[in-house]
Amino acid sequence: FLIDSKLLPGTQGVSVYRCACHCIRQIQVFFCDGLFHASGFVLLLILLIFRMVIIHLLIFTNIIYIYIYIYINESCVLSNAHYL
């Protein structure tokens, strides 16, 4: 299942979560299957914290976030290429 979009602020955050959930199995285990377990909840908090840090425009974290965001989306495009 997908998390309620209210739990992740901002459109990009929701997109990254959904993309990661669908495309990267290790993340899917933590966020989709383990959402209400400790590990999934901690990872969700980390995501939210990074999101807040990005709102404060820290450059280094921003670069990491953008890199991860692009990487996850490219993975989605590659894994869904046969549907196009």
ABEGO torsion letter per residue (X at the ends): XBBBAAABBEAAAAAAAAAAAAABAAAAAAAAAAAABAAAAAAAAAAAAAAAAAAAGBAAAAAAAAAAAAAAAAAAAAAAAAAX
